[in-house]
């Protein structure tokens, strides 16, 4: 079987790395610039496999259409899969993902957001461009000795904890499935979520988006936090109820926020909209705060991660073609 592959939401860097890896696999790939949507799903007709990214949203109706077109495999070039209706894929289409392309890339970006917010690097940069060398308003704090609460201790959370321990921070963590051996070796404590909210000076969200974690950060959980807490989200946008975060930023309850994701990001992130009016009032409001840094889902964006994403995605496809076990398969109610 030589499959025909449709690649959606293609950026120049995607094409560069996938073409390089494809010198080994020799797949027949057609690249489309566009997100996969109900309006352009017909583009998938005549293909066997589609490759998509985080902002390609596939609901139940689209899944049926793809199956009718003869699509046998959806290859996500991401670790998250909340953009896919897995239940509707059952028995029709296999779904695979890239579970760990570069945990260090996202952990390092998380720390970059922490340091930039704390030491006001973004504000200092723009000041000095205008020959303003005043330090007023740029006061930060020592990371040393502060308490970092890490929610989610998968590969990314573990990489982050190792970095934070290098600052001699006190680390506390929550995970539905704690790794007690890692905790002992790295010298941090697992605590209930409520204690993470109460004790942390900095909270980092490194967990997947599920029905349990949707809007994990909301008015009620923010009320438990220390005044002036820093919140970092490099996980998924809907981990935070943005309207509640805005109110907490206005009141000073939340001292700063670093967001690499946003709950309505599929309409904006990865695109250049600099010549248009921003139509999302909530996102526009967030951008007015000088104690908020927003990056456009940039945490994964390193050379190493792009290479690993391409390599794993192509191997996932090859395993499917060869009828081998799909080690990176995701499915509804998988064990």
Backbone bond lengths (Angstrom), bond angles and torsions (degrees), N, CA, C in turn:
res aa  C-N    CA-C-N  psi(-1)  N-CA   C-N-CA  omega(-1)  CA-C   N-CA-C  phi
1 X - - - 1.464 - - 1.528 109.68 -
2 X 1.334 115.81 122.13 1.460 119.67 171.65 1.521 106.90 -109.66
3 X 1.321 117.33 100.23 1.463 119.78 -172.08 1.518 112.32 -74.10
4 X 1.330 114.46 155.09 1.458 120.93 169.78 1.519 107.17 -100.29
5 X 1.314 115.54 126.19 1.468 121.41 -171.66 1.524 109.66 -115.39
6 X 1.344 115.64 129.27 1.468 121.81 174.31 1.523 108.48 -103.65
7 X 1.318 115.83 126.03 1.471 123.06 -175.35 1.524 107.48 -111.40
8 X 1.350 116.64 113.90 1.464 121.05 -175.58 1.532 112.03 -101.42
9 X 1.333 114.96 157.66 1.465 123.73 178.76 1.527 110.26 57.17
10 X 1.319 115.41 51.17 1.459 121.27 -176.10 1.522 111.35 -80.94
11 X 1.311 116.09 129.14 1.458 122.72 170.58 1.538 108.15 -110.22
12 X 1.323 118.28 160.25 1.469 119.77 -178.04 1.522 113.40 -54.65
13 X 1.338 116.58 -38.79 1.473 119.17 -179.04 1.523 111.10 -69.77
14 X 1.347 118.46 -32.42 1.465 120.34 175.54 1.525 109.95 -60.96
15 X 1.313 115.11 -50.16 1.466 120.73 -176.33 1.526 111.15 -61.47
16 X 1.331 115.99 -40.78 1.465 120.34 -179.76 1.521 111.44 -59.81
17 X 1.346 116.57 -49.78 1.461 119.23 -175.61 1.524 111.95 -74.60
18 X 1.317 118.59 -38.49 1.469 119.87 179.27 1.525 111.37 -68.93
19 X 1.321 117.59 -37.79 1.464 119.23 176.84 1.521 111.35 -63.74
20 X 1.331 116.14 -38.11 1.466 119.65 178.78 1.530 110.76 -64.02
21 X 1.329 116.93 -47.23 1.467 120.74 179.76 1.530 110.56 -67.18
22 X 1.325 117.13 -33.22 1.467 120.94 -177.08 1.524 112.87 -68.71
23 X 1.319 117.76 -10.82 1.465 120.15 173.87 1.523 110.74 -62.49
24 X 1.329 116.03 -22.97 1.464 121.08 177.15 1.529 111.60 -88.64
25 X 1.342 117.61 -37.08 1.463 121.08 -172.22 1.531 113.76 -93.97
26 X 1.310 118.28 -29.26 1.474 122.83 177.95 1.529 112.39 59.97
27 X 1.326 117.22 42.31 1.462 121.55 176.35 1.532 110.05 -80.02
28 X 1.323 114.81 155.87 1.463 121.99 176.13 1.538 107.59 -92.95
29 X 1.335 116.89 98.80 1.467 122.03 -174.52 1.521 109.97 -112.11
30 X 1.331 115.54 130.76 1.470 121.27 171.11 1.525 107.95 -110.58
31 X 1.325 117.03 124.73 1.460 122.18 -176.56 1.533 110.76 -95.49
32 X 1.337 115.50 132.28 1.462 121.79 174.08 1.530 108.86 -118.54
33 X 1.324 116.89 136.22 1.470 121.09 178.56 1.518 112.00 -69.12
34 X 1.317 115.54 -26.87 1.457 121.05 -165.29 1.526 112.32 -83.55
35 X 1.354 114.79 152.52 1.455 120.13 164.81 1.525 108.59 -63.37
36 X 1.330 116.19 152.47 1.460 120.54 172.65 1.528 107.60 -80.78
37 X 1.329 116.27 120.03 1.460 121.80 -176.87 1.531 109.29 -134.07
38 X 1.338 117.26 166.58 1.471 118.78 175.50 1.528 112.53 -58.51
39 X 1.332 116.86 -29.29 1.458 120.61 -177.00 1.535 112.82 -74.54
40 X 1.339 116.51 -31.53 1.468 117.79 -177.04 1.527 113.12 -116.49
41 X 1.332 116.88 16.71 1.467 120.35 -177.15 1.520 111.78 -61.03
42 X 1.325 116.51 -21.11 1.469 120.27 178.27 1.526 111.54 -60.34
43 X 1.327 117.18 -21.34 1.464 120.26 177.18 1.530 112.29 -61.24
44 X 1.333 116.66 -22.80 1.467 120.81 -179.42 1.524 112.60 -79.59
45 X 1.327 117.02 -9.47 1.456 120.86 -178.51 1.525 110.11 -66.11
46 X 1.318 116.27 134.68 1.454 120.94 -179.87 1.515 113.96 91.65
47 X 1.331 116.54 -1.16 1.469 120.93 177.69 1.530 109.92 -108.05
48 X 1.339 115.83 162.26 1.470 121.70 177.96 1.519 112.35 -104.65
49 X 1.338 115.18 -27.88 1.463 121.96 -173.20 1.523 108.21 -136.84
50 X 1.332 116.92 141.67 1.465 119.64 171.54 1.525 108.91 -121.79
51 X 1.321 115.03 145.67 1.466 123.01 174.73 1.519 106.72 -113.94
52 X 1.329 116.84 126.22 1.470 120.87 -176.03 1.524 110.17 -132.59
53 X 1.349 114.43 170.31 1.470 121.00 179.81 1.528 109.21 -123.01
54 X 1.317 116.94 -171.37 1.465 122.04 -167.98 1.528 114.00 -66.08
55 X 1.321 118.19 -25.77 1.457 119.99 -177.02 1.524 113.30 -99.83
56 X 1.321 116.98 10.22 1.455 121.47 170.25 1.523 107.22 -91.29
57 X 1.325 116.60 106.92 1.463 122.03 -172.20 1.526 109.58 -98.31
58 X 1.331 116.61 120.34 1.462 120.83 -177.91 1.521 109.53 -115.95
59 X 1.335 115.75 109.51 1.466 120.78 178.44 1.532 110.13 -92.63
60 X 1.332 115.43 -177.45 1.450 120.01 -176.06 1.520 113.84 -60.83
61 X 1.334 116.71 -41.79 1.459 120.58 -179.70 1.528 111.03 -64.89
62 X 1.333 116.15 -41.32 1.459 119.75 178.25 1.524 110.88 -66.25
63 X 1.333 116.91 -37.46 1.458 120.58 179.39 1.523 110.52 -61.09
64 X 1.330 116.59 -42.45 1.480 120.05 178.34 1.520 110.60 -63.03
65 X 1.328 116.32 -42.35 1.462 120.36 178.66 1.520 110.86 -61.65
66 X 1.317 116.98 -44.49 1.472 120.84 179.30 1.521 111.10 -61.38
67 X 1.338 116.43 -41.33 1.462 120.31 178.00 1.526 110.74 -63.79
68 X 1.325 115.96 -40.63 1.464 120.05 177.97 1.520 111.71 -63.96
69 X 1.337 116.51 -31.70 1.461 120.81 177.74 1.529 112.30 -74.97
70 X 1.332 117.10 -12.30 1.455 120.09 179.84 1.514 114.65 98.46
71 X 1.337 117.28 12.99 1.464 120.40 175.74 1.526 108.99 -69.45
72 X 1.323 116.11 128.06 1.464 121.64 -177.99 1.524 112.85 -107.99
73 X 1.330 116.94 -20.69 1.465 120.78 -175.56 1.520 109.89 -144.67
74 X 1.338 115.88 134.76 1.459 122.66 169.41 1.522 106.79 -110.75
75 X 1.321 116.37 118.78 1.461 121.75 179.89 1.525 108.78 -105.56
76 X 1.307 115.58 109.28 1.463 121.13 175.92 1.526 108.81 -81.31
77 X 1.310 117.20 128.85 1.465 119.57 174.66 1.536 109.00 -95.92
78 X 1.308 115.15 48.32 1.465 123.42 -179.54 1.523 107.72 -154.04
79 X 1.328 115.27 168.15 1.476 118.99 176.65 1.520 111.12 -87.27
80 X 1.333 116.83 -37.34 1.456 120.74 180.00 1.519 111.48 -73.87
81 X 1.340 115.50 151.52 1.468 119.62 -179.18 1.526 111.53 -139.92
82 X 1.345 116.40 21.42 1.464 120.60 -179.83 1.530 112.31 -72.17
83 X 1.331 117.37 -8.35 1.465 121.30 177.24 1.532 112.57 -86.28
84 X 1.327 116.89 2.95 1.456 122.00 -177.43 1.523 110.00 -116.62
85 X 1.329 117.40 134.60 1.464 121.94 171.56 1.529 107.49 -82.25
86 X 1.330 115.14 90.15 1.463 120.08 -174.71 1.525 112.30 -66.48
87 X 1.317 116.67 -32.92 1.468 119.71 -178.83 1.521 110.90 -60.92
88 X 1.325 116.17 -40.83 1.462 119.71 -178.47 1.532 112.46 -74.29
89 X 1.340 116.43 -14.69 1.471 119.97 178.39 1.523 112.30 -82.69
90 X 1.334 117.26 -16.82 1.462 121.75 -175.70 1.523 111.43 -53.92
91 X 1.327 115.34 127.64 1.450 120.52 176.91 1.514 115.00 73.66
92 X 1.330 117.46 -1.08 1.464 120.75 -177.89 1.522 111.79 -116.30
93 X 1.332 115.12 -55.89 1.461 121.08 -172.25 1.532 109.27 -134.73
94 X 1.307 116.33 133.80 1.461 120.95 173.66 1.526 109.45 -79.78
95 X 1.333 115.71 148.34 1.466 121.39 178.91 1.525 108.70 -128.09
96 X 1.319 116.70 128.60 1.466 121.58 176.90 1.526 108.82 -125.99
97 X 1.317 115.79 162.02 1.461 120.87 -177.14 1.521 110.67 -142.61
98 X 1.330 116.04 -178.65 1.467 122.71 174.87 1.521 106.73 -114.84
99 X 1.341 117.93 97.32 1.469 119.21 -170.30 1.520 115.54 -72.36
100 X 1.333 117.83 -26.86 1.477 118.89 -174.65 1.517 109.96 -150.42
101 X 1.340 116.46 80.08 1.459 118.97 -177.77 1.518 111.63 -81.81
102 X 1.335 117.48 -35.93 1.462 120.19 174.78 1.525 109.55 -170.49
103 X 1.318 117.30 82.86 1.469 119.21 178.06 1.518 112.88 -55.06
104 X 1.337 116.26 -34.64 1.463 119.63 -178.06 1.522 111.69 -66.02
105 X 1.339 116.96 -35.62 1.461 119.97 -179.74 1.527 110.46 -58.67
106 X 1.322 117.01 -47.07 1.467 120.42 -177.06 1.524 110.59 -73.34
107 X 1.324 117.32 -38.71 1.470 119.93 177.89 1.526 110.62 -62.30
108 X 1.328 117.16 -41.92 1.463 120.73 179.66 1.528 111.13 -66.75
109 X 1.328 117.16 -37.98 1.464 120.17 177.51 1.529 110.27 -65.91
110 X 1.314 116.28 -37.06 1.469 121.09 176.98 1.526 110.54 -58.31
111 X 1.324 115.60 -46.18 1.462 120.22 -179.61 1.532 110.48 -69.14
112 X 1.333 117.03 -34.99 1.470 119.89 176.80 1.532 110.58 -60.35
113 X 1.322 116.67 -40.76 1.464 120.37 177.10 1.524 110.84 -65.09
114 X 1.331 116.95 -42.69 1.468 120.70 178.99 1.525 110.99 -58.55
115 X 1.324 116.43 -50.27 1.461 121.03 -176.13 1.526 111.64 -67.29
116 X 1.338 116.25 -39.66 1.467 119.92 179.94 1.518 111.19 -64.00
117 X 1.339 116.75 -43.55 1.459 120.39 178.81 1.524 111.25 -67.03
118 X 1.310 116.16 -44.36 1.461 120.28 -176.80 1.519 111.77 -63.47
119 X 1.334 116.82 -47.80 1.456 120.75 -175.23 1.534 112.65 -96.37
120 X 1.331 116.56 8.10 1.476 123.14 174.45 1.529 111.48 56.46
121 X 1.329 116.20 39.85 1.462 120.69 -176.83 1.522 111.22 -60.85
122 X 1.341 116.88 -40.30 1.464 120.79 -178.93 1.528 111.32 -62.52
123 X 1.309 116.66 -38.70 1.468 120.48 179.86 1.532 110.88 -74.20
124 X 1.325 116.26 -40.14 1.470 119.89 179.09 1.529 111.00 -63.14
125 X 1.328 116.37 -37.60 1.469 120.44 -179.70 1.522 110.78 -59.26
126 X 1.317 116.93 -49.08 1.470 119.79 -177.76 1.525 111.72 -70.47
127 X 1.347 117.02 -32.55 1.472 119.37 177.66 1.519 111.44 -62.43
128 X 1.314 115.38 -49.60 1.463 118.37 -174.28 1.519 111.76 -67.87
129 X 1.357 118.44 -24.26 1.472 120.34 174.08 1.525 110.95 -61.81
130 X 1.345 115.04 -27.70 1.469 120.67 179.27 1.525 111.99 -99.87
131 X 1.342 116.37 18.32 1.468 121.87 -179.12 1.524 112.10 60.10
132 X 1.337 117.35 28.16 1.461 122.06 175.21 1.527 107.31 -99.26
133 X 1.322 116.09 108.55 1.453 120.73 -175.61 1.527 112.05 -108.99
134 X 1.312 116.52 19.69 1.461 121.50 176.90 1.529 110.20 -69.24
135 X 1.336 115.33 145.32 1.469 120.65 176.43 1.523 112.66 -97.19
136 X 1.315 117.32 -4.19 1.464 119.74 -178.85 1.524 110.73 -57.81
137 X 1.341 115.40 130.27 1.458 121.09 177.97 1.511 115.15 84.80
138 X 1.342 116.57 1.82 1.466 119.83 -177.52 1.528 112.66 -107.71
139 X 1.318 117.38 13.84 1.466 120.93 -175.71 1.522 110.94 -67.00
140 X 1.319 116.03 131.41 1.459 121.91 177.01 1.513 110.84 -117.26
141 X 1.332 115.82 -160.30 1.467 120.78 178.62 1.524 109.07 -140.27
142 X 1.321 116.33 158.19 1.462 121.00 174.38 1.522 109.64 -69.72
143 X 1.329 116.92 130.86 1.467 120.58 172.92 1.535 109.75 -68.28
144 X 1.318 115.30 -31.64 1.465 121.74 -179.45 1.533 110.10 -53.02
145 X 1.319 115.92 127.44 1.456 121.20 174.74 1.518 115.45 83.10
146 X 1.336 117.55 -10.05 1.464 119.66 179.03 1.536 110.06 -78.77
147 X 1.324 115.87 163.09 1.462 121.39 -177.42 1.523 110.43 -101.98
148 X 1.326 115.14 121.84 1.464 121.51 176.64 1.518 108.99 -106.16
149 X 1.309 116.22 127.41 1.458 121.47 176.14 1.511 109.98 -103.44
150 X 1.321 116.84 118.14 1.468 122.38 -177.66 1.522 108.04 -107.42
151 X 1.318 116.09 117.94 1.464 121.11 -179.71 1.522 108.21 -102.70
152 X 1.324 115.04 105.42 1.461 121.86 -175.33 1.513 110.57 107.14
153 X 1.330 116.44 111.77 1.470 120.00 -177.35 1.525 110.65 -119.93
154 X 1.324 114.95 47.75 1.456 119.67 168.27 1.517 109.09 -76.23
155 X 1.311 117.00 -155.38 1.471 119.91 -176.45 1.530 111.70 -60.08
156 X 1.332 116.32 -42.00 1.469 119.71 -178.66 1.519 110.49 -69.22
157 X 1.332 116.39 -46.46 1.459 120.50 179.50 1.519 112.03 -58.90
158 X 1.320 116.43 -40.95 1.475 120.42 178.80 1.522 111.05 -64.55
159 X 1.343 116.52 -44.02 1.470 119.33 178.49 1.519 110.46 -61.72
160 X 1.330 116.80 -39.41 1.468 121.00 179.12 1.521 111.19 -64.78
161 X 1.311 117.00 -44.38 1.471 120.70 -178.84 1.525 110.76 -59.64
162 X 1.324 117.00 -41.47 1.465 120.00 178.80 1.530 111.27 -59.88
163 X 1.334 116.52 -41.17 1.468 120.10 179.20 1.526 110.39 -66.51
164 X 1.320 116.82 -46.11 1.464 120.66 -177.45 1.527 111.71 -64.62
165 X 1.317 116.85 -34.18 1.468 119.66 175.63 1.523 110.64 -64.74
166 X 1.330 116.35 -27.86 1.465 120.14 176.11 1.514 112.82 -66.71
167 X 1.348 116.96 -22.43 1.459 121.44 174.26 1.528 111.80 -86.04
168 X 1.319 116.62 2.05 1.460 122.17 -174.00 1.526 111.75 59.72
169 X 1.321 115.59 38.56 1.458 120.39 174.00 1.529 108.88 -85.28
170 X 1.320 115.57 154.51 1.458 120.29 169.46 1.523 107.12 -83.31
171 X 1.320 117.00 121.73 1.465 120.75 -177.77 1.521 109.45 -108.92
172 X 1.329 115.11 130.62 1.460 121.88 170.27 1.523 106.77 -125.19
173 X 1.320 116.47 152.64 1.459 118.41 -172.58 1.514 111.44 -146.25
174 X 1.332 113.01 158.52 1.470 119.96 172.31 1.520 108.69 -130.99
175 X 1.310 115.78 137.83 1.453 121.58 172.45 1.524 107.62 -153.19
176 X 1.308 115.71 140.89 1.462 120.53 178.80 1.521 110.69 -61.20
177 X 1.340 115.47 -30.01 1.467 121.05 179.11 1.531 108.18 -125.27
178 X 1.324 118.10 80.19 1.470 121.13 -174.41 1.527 112.63 -64.03
179 X 1.332 114.91 145.42 1.461 122.30 175.58 1.528 106.84 -103.44
180 X 1.312 115.18 88.92 1.467 120.10 -173.81 1.524 112.13 -65.94
181 X 1.311 116.83 -32.84 1.469 119.50 179.26 1.527 110.35 -65.16
182 X 1.339 116.79 -43.62 1.463 120.63 177.49 1.525 110.49 -64.39
183 X 1.327 116.57 -39.04 1.466 120.58 179.86 1.530 111.14 -62.13
184 X 1.321 116.24 -42.28 1.475 119.56 178.83 1.525 110.86 -65.46
185 X 1.334 115.27 -43.80 1.464 119.65 -177.33 1.531 111.63 -67.00
186 X 1.328 117.25 -34.83 1.465 121.97 -175.24 1.526 112.04 -97.29
187 X 1.305 116.49 -9.19 1.473 123.78 174.89 1.536 112.33 64.56
188 X 1.317 114.15 62.74 1.458 120.35 169.25 1.524 108.09 -140.07
189 X 1.333 115.88 167.83 1.459 120.84 -176.11 1.520 111.32 -114.82
190 X 1.320 115.56 138.52 1.464 121.03 167.10 1.521 108.66 -84.23
191 X 1.326 116.01 132.60 1.459 121.23 179.43 1.529 109.26 -133.60
192 X 1.326 118.13 162.04 1.467 120.36 173.78 1.523 110.53 -61.66
193 X 1.326 115.96 154.55 1.460 121.08 -178.48 1.524 112.32 -53.77
194 X 1.315 116.44 -41.77 1.463 120.37 -177.57 1.516 111.12 -58.07
195 X 1.330 116.14 -38.52 1.467 120.19 179.41 1.527 111.26 -72.01
196 X 1.328 116.89 -34.53 1.472 119.68 175.42 1.528 109.55 -58.76
197 X 1.331 115.54 -46.31 1.467 120.03 -179.73 1.527 111.33 -63.94
198 X 1.319 117.59 -40.20 1.460 121.24 -174.96 1.526 112.97 -74.35
199 X 1.333 117.64 -37.36 1.461 120.82 -169.15 1.528 115.00 -95.29
200 X 1.328 118.30 -19.55 1.466 120.78 -168.19 1.526 113.38 -81.39
201 X 1.330 115.04 138.91 1.460 121.58 168.65 1.531 110.21 -84.74
202 X 1.330 115.36 -32.15 1.466 122.95 177.15 1.522 107.60 -131.30
203 X 1.326 116.96 133.23 1.460 121.54 177.33 1.519 108.38 -118.76
204 X 1.330 116.13 128.39 1.458 121.22 178.41 1.522 109.91 -117.32
205 X 1.323 115.75 129.91 1.463 121.66 -179.95 1.518 109.34 -97.83
206 X 1.311 116.34 112.80 1.464 122.36 -178.47 1.523 111.16 -130.09
207 X 1.325 115.79 30.93 1.464 121.29 -176.98 1.528 110.01 -108.70
208 X 1.330 117.61 160.67 1.469 119.88 176.83 1.523 111.23 -74.10
209 X 1.320 115.90 163.40 1.459 121.12 174.91 1.518 108.78 -89.53
210 X 1.338 116.08 118.07 1.458 122.83 177.71 1.525 107.39 -134.10
211 X 1.316 116.47 178.49 1.467 119.59 175.54 1.521 110.93 -62.56
212 X 1.331 116.95 -27.97 1.465 120.76 179.60 1.520 112.46 -78.09
213 X 1.324 117.26 -32.31 1.475 119.80 -174.51 1.525 113.41 -99.63
214 X 1.329 118.87 -7.28 1.464 119.83 179.00 1.523 110.44 -59.21
215 X 1.336 115.81 128.59 1.464 123.47 -177.01 1.533 111.70 54.56
216 X 1.317 115.28 41.29 1.460 121.67 175.04 1.519 110.91 -57.58
217 X 1.334 115.75 -38.45 1.462 120.78 175.04 1.523 107.68 -96.24
218 X 1.321 115.38 111.57 1.458 121.67 -177.96 1.521 109.02 -145.44
219 X 1.308 116.71 -177.09 1.465 121.07 -175.93 1.526 111.95 -54.25
220 X 1.334 117.66 -40.97 1.466 121.14 -176.24 1.526 112.16 -71.57
221 X 1.338 116.55 -42.84 1.466 118.33 -179.28 1.528 110.93 -73.34
222 X 1.338 117.25 -34.26 1.470 120.01 176.25 1.529 110.59 -62.30
223 X 1.330 116.77 -34.95 1.470 120.66 179.83 1.521 112.22 -60.87
224 X 1.336 117.27 -25.10 1.470 121.42 179.47 1.530 112.35 -79.06
225 X 1.296 117.47 -16.97 1.471 121.70 -169.90 1.524 112.57 -81.19
226 X 1.330 114.07 161.33 1.462 120.99 173.48 1.521 110.46 -65.15
227 X 1.306 116.86 146.88 1.469 120.26 174.40 1.522 108.71 -65.66
228 X 1.302 116.19 131.02 1.454 121.02 179.84 1.510 114.78 88.09
229 X 1.321 118.25 10.89 1.459 122.16 -179.13 1.529 110.88 -59.33
230 X 1.310 116.02 146.59 1.458 122.17 173.20 1.521 108.53 -99.82
231 X 1.339 117.30 132.76 1.459 121.88 178.89 1.521 108.96 -118.85
232 X 1.330 116.36 128.79 1.458 122.89 178.75 1.527 108.16 -119.70
233 X 1.320 116.38 130.70 1.467 120.12 177.82 1.522 109.90 -127.55
234 X 1.327 115.72 107.45 1.467 121.06 172.22 1.522 109.71 -116.69
235 X 1.343 115.61 19.20 1.461 120.60 -178.27 1.519 111.45 -94.21
236 X 1.324 115.66 -93.34 1.458 122.03 178.04 1.527 108.37 -137.61
237 X 1.336 115.92 146.90 1.458 120.72 -172.55 1.514 113.74 -59.15
238 X 1.331 117.39 -39.31 1.458 120.27 -174.64 1.525 113.68 -79.34
239 X 1.321 117.58 9.34 1.462 119.92 168.77 1.529 110.03 -70.46
240 X 1.323 116.77 -21.07 1.466 122.65 -178.23 1.521 109.72 -119.62
241 X 1.319 116.73 132.40 1.467 120.63 169.46 1.518 106.59 -82.29
242 X 1.311 116.30 104.60 1.456 121.47 -168.19 1.522 112.65 -61.89
243 X 1.314 117.61 -38.10 1.470 119.97 -179.48 1.526 110.99 -62.03
244 X 1.338 117.19 -36.62 1.463 120.73 177.33 1.526 111.06 -70.99
245 X 1.333 116.35 -36.67 1.472 119.90 176.97 1.523 110.42 -62.89
246 X 1.316 117.68 -41.89 1.465 121.48 179.96 1.526 110.86 -60.88
247 X 1.322 116.85 -44.12 1.459 120.21 178.06 1.526 111.33 -61.61
248 X 1.350 116.39 -39.49 1.463 120.35 179.86 1.524 111.73 -70.30
249 X 1.321 117.55 -32.82 1.464 121.10 175.25 1.525 110.40 -68.06
250 X 1.327 116.49 -40.14 1.468 120.61 179.26 1.526 111.71 -64.76
251 X 1.332 116.67 -37.50 1.465 120.30 -177.75 1.520 112.56 -81.70
252 X 1.336 117.28 -16.25 1.461 120.65 -176.84 1.515 113.28 90.22
253 X 1.324 117.81 -1.22 1.461 120.31 177.19 1.527 110.17 -61.36
254 X 1.325 115.60 -43.66 1.465 120.81 171.43 1.524 107.48 -97.37
255 X 1.321 115.73 122.13 1.465 120.30 -175.55 1.507 113.55 -80.08
256 X 1.331 116.77 -29.97 1.465 120.75 179.47 1.520 109.00 -166.39
257 X 1.331 115.17 159.97 1.461 120.12 179.98 1.519 109.92 -145.07
258 X 1.316 115.15 135.33 1.457 122.37 174.79 1.516 108.45 -116.81
259 X 1.327 116.25 116.97 1.470 121.09 -172.35 1.525 109.93 -122.84
260 X 1.316 116.06 114.43 1.461 120.42 173.53 1.524 110.83 -95.68
261 X 1.323 115.61 -3.65 1.461 122.30 -179.58 1.525 108.41 -139.38
262 X 1.327 115.40 159.51 1.462 120.93 -177.46 1.523 107.44 -148.35
263 X 1.331 117.34 143.27 1.464 119.42 -170.38 1.523 113.98 -64.75
264 X 1.329 118.44 -22.31 1.467 121.00 176.92 1.529 110.83 -114.73
265 X 1.332 116.31 31.95 1.457 119.70 -170.92 1.526 113.79 -68.55
266 X 1.328 118.69 -22.74 1.460 120.19 -175.29 1.526 112.75 -58.75
267 X 1.341 116.92 -23.02 1.463 120.69 179.94 1.528 112.71 -82.01
268 X 1.342 117.12 -15.42 1.456 119.49 -169.21 1.524 114.61 -131.38
269 X 1.328 117.90 -44.59 1.456 120.30 -170.15 1.529 111.63 -66.79
270 X 1.315 115.34 146.92 1.460 127.49 -177.49 1.529 112.99 77.21
271 X 1.337 117.85 4.96 1.462 120.92 -179.03 1.532 110.32 -119.69
272 X 1.324 116.37 152.74 1.466 122.26 174.82 1.526 108.24 -93.43
273 X 1.318 116.13 106.92 1.465 121.70 -179.98 1.525 111.32 -113.55
274 X 1.322 116.05 22.97 1.463 120.16 -172.21 1.529 113.31 -67.33
275 X 1.331 117.16 -17.43 1.460 119.39 -179.99 1.527 112.12 -99.69
276 X 1.343 116.59 13.99 1.461 120.25 -178.06 1.527 110.46 -125.41
277 X 1.319 115.53 165.71 1.457 121.11 172.57 1.531 108.15 -83.04
278 X 1.331 116.54 131.06 1.455 120.86 179.05 1.525 109.04 -72.85
279 X 1.317 116.58 117.26 1.468 120.99 -172.08 1.524 113.88 -90.08
280 X 1.328 117.17 -9.15 1.466 120.82 179.80 1.531 108.63 -89.51
281 X 1.327 116.58 107.56 1.463 120.79 -175.95 1.522 112.50 -64.70
282 X 1.324 117.18 -33.94 1.469 120.92 -178.82 1.529 110.37 -69.19
283 X 1.322 116.52 -47.28 1.460 120.48 177.63 1.529 110.54 -62.57
284 X 1.330 115.88 -41.57 1.462 119.75 178.33 1.527 111.04 -60.72
285 X 1.316 117.38 -39.25 1.471 121.21 178.60 1.522 110.63 -65.84
286 X 1.314 117.56 -42.90 1.467 120.53 177.87 1.524 111.40 -57.48
287 X 1.316 115.60 -39.49 1.463 120.29 -176.75 1.524 113.10 -70.07
288 X 1.333 117.64 -10.34 1.469 119.86 178.25 1.526 112.65 -83.25
289 X 1.327 118.16 -15.79 1.470 121.09 -177.17 1.524 109.96 -81.66
290 X 1.330 116.42 129.44 1.465 118.76 178.07 1.528 112.26 -80.61
291 X 1.337 117.34 -4.35 1.468 121.23 176.69 1.526 111.17 -107.81
292 X 1.332 115.79 22.00 1.465 121.79 175.89 1.521 108.41 -125.29
293 X 1.320 116.48 130.39 1.462 121.50 171.72 1.519 107.77 -115.48
294 X 1.321 116.21 126.36 1.457 122.15 176.40 1.518 108.68 -115.31
295 X 1.320 116.34 126.03 1.460 121.45 170.87 1.523 107.36 -116.89
296 X 1.325 116.25 150.59 1.466 119.92 -168.03 1.524 112.27 -91.19
297 X 1.336 114.91 70.31 1.475 121.99 179.48 1.531 109.79 54.49
298 X 1.309 114.30 49.97 1.457 122.99 -171.72 1.528 112.67 -96.64
299 X 1.320 116.76 -10.01 1.456 120.12 -171.15 1.518 114.64 -55.61
300 X 1.327 117.21 -34.87 1.463 121.40 -177.19 1.524 112.78 -80.33
301 X 1.329 117.81 -9.96 1.457 122.26 -160.15 1.521 112.52 -82.62
302 X 1.322 115.44 77.95 1.466 121.72 172.26 1.528 108.31 -129.46
303 X 1.313 116.37 161.22 1.469 120.65 178.63 1.519 111.01 -57.12
304 X 1.333 114.61 -43.94 1.460 119.20 -177.60 1.524 111.33 -63.04
305 X 1.337 116.12 -41.95 1.463 120.14 -178.35 1.532 110.85 -66.59
306 X 1.328 117.99 -43.50 1.458 120.55 -179.96 1.525 111.02 -62.24
307 X 1.317 116.69 -39.52 1.469 120.27 177.34 1.531 110.42 -63.87
308 X 1.344 115.93 -46.32 1.467 119.78 -178.01 1.523 111.80 -65.61
309 X 1.343 116.88 -37.38 1.464 120.71 177.74 1.529 109.86 -61.10
310 X 1.323 116.12 -48.42 1.464 119.98 -179.20 1.525 110.93 -63.25
311 X 1.317 116.51 -46.06 1.465 120.80 -177.40 1.530 111.31 -62.16
312 X 1.318 117.38 -47.41 1.467 120.60 -177.88 1.523 111.45 -68.06
313 X 1.336 116.75 -40.58 1.465 120.03 178.41 1.521 110.80 -60.37
314 X 1.312 117.29 -46.33 1.463 121.02 -179.51 1.532 111.32 -65.00
315 X 1.327 116.93 -38.44 1.469 119.15 178.85 1.524 110.81 -69.26
316 X 1.347 116.75 -36.25 1.461 119.79 174.63 1.529 110.82 -57.45
317 X 1.322 116.04 -43.14 1.463 121.20 179.88 1.528 110.55 -66.80
318 X 1.332 116.78 -42.93 1.464 120.49 179.58 1.525 111.05 -62.50
319 X 1.320 117.12 -40.54 1.466 120.39 178.09 1.528 110.94 -62.94
320 X 1.333 116.09 -38.84 1.467 119.72 177.45 1.527 110.55 -64.12
321 X 1.322 116.96 -44.59 1.466 121.06 179.46 1.523 110.82 -61.68
322 X 1.342 116.16 -40.37 1.467 121.54 -177.35 1.525 112.81 -82.48
323 X 1.338 116.19 2.65 1.471 120.59 179.54 1.526 112.10 61.11
324 X 1.323 115.81 32.97 1.461 121.44 177.36 1.527 109.60 -90.32
325 X 1.337 117.95 163.00 1.475 119.76 174.96 1.523 110.42 -57.52
326 X 1.337 116.03 136.84 1.464 121.08 -179.83 1.527 108.25 -92.43
327 X 1.323 115.10 94.20 1.463 120.24 -173.79 1.524 112.01 -65.82
328 X 1.322 117.07 -21.56 1.472 120.61 -178.66 1.532 111.95 -110.73
329 X 1.319 116.13 26.50 1.458 119.72 -179.92 1.534 110.24 -74.75
330 X 1.328 116.04 143.60 1.448 121.95 170.13 1.524 107.60 -123.03
331 X 1.317 115.74 141.24 1.456 118.91 -179.58 1.519 109.98 -154.60
332 X 1.306 115.64 164.58 1.466 122.33 -178.60 1.527 108.76 -68.88
333 X 1.333 116.05 124.50 1.463 122.23 179.57 1.525 113.61 61.15
334 X 1.338 115.72 31.53 1.475 118.50 173.32 1.531 108.46 -65.65
335 X 1.336 117.35 147.31 1.472 118.68 176.38 1.523 111.08 -66.41
